């Protein structure tokens, strides 16, 4: 989603994924968000509200693969109902992060 001049005001739910912030002068920073909301104001200014957001360079593809393996063990019945549900949510976030890191 990009925001240009005269963008229609909107509120969008964000799923786990990467967000790129382009600064004045053209430089940009990339972050991974676990989810949240983006709000576009009538003056074409966008605000992002997220529970968690980290610079993309803070992640290791190898570490994410290892975490996916552990979460899959729990999600496939390796714990209580609550543990399984939490592992499935963790898997969704980790798989989104893995896709961004490729």
Phi, psi and omega in degrees: 000129176243155180237116178246179179304142178062030178293145178292133176302141184201159170232126182233136173280137180256131173270170178304133180172186184265142174234137178246127179256117179263121183267165174305136181096352174096348178288157182220159177230140180246136181230151172256126178250142177280351180144176179152210181221144173245132179238124176258121181277163179303335180270019177066025175262132180251137174245140177242126176245119183225150177290316180221142174208131183225146175302137184301327182290351178284352186255147176248128179301322179295317179295321179295317177301317180296319179294323178298316179301316180293317181294325179296323178300315180288318182296334180271023174104018182268035180180191179291171178302319180295318178299318180296315180297317179294322179294324178294321176294317178300319179298318179301315181292313182297320179293324176295318178295317179300319180296323180289326184283346181287000000 
